[in-house]
C-alpha cells in the first residue's frame, strides 16, 4: 500500500485499472493470476449459476461505465451474495469525486 500511495495519480489509476473484473472475461478465459483465481474461488465466484452468471458481468460493465474503473472488493471477506449487495449499493453512489477533508 505504501508504494501505491507514493505513486503519482496516473500510476495509481493504471494499477486500479489492471485489476481483473470479478467473474469476468479473464476468469472465463483462464488468464488471471493464480492468486486472483484462488481469491475469487474463495467466494464461490468460480461456481456461479443461474442469474448470477449473467448478473455479475453485467454489474461489472455497469460499474465500469459509471465510475470508469473496475469494481474492487476484498473478495476473501465476502460471499457471492454479499458481493452482489456491494455492487448494488456502490452503483447508487455519485461518480463525481468528493474532496476529502483532513
Buried (B, 14 or more C-beta within 10 A) or exposed (E): EEEEEEEEEEEBEEEEEEEBBBBBEBBEEEEBEEEBBEBBEBBBBEEBEEEBEEBBBEBBEBBBEBBEEBBEBEBEEBEBEEBBEBBEEBBEEEEEEEEEEE
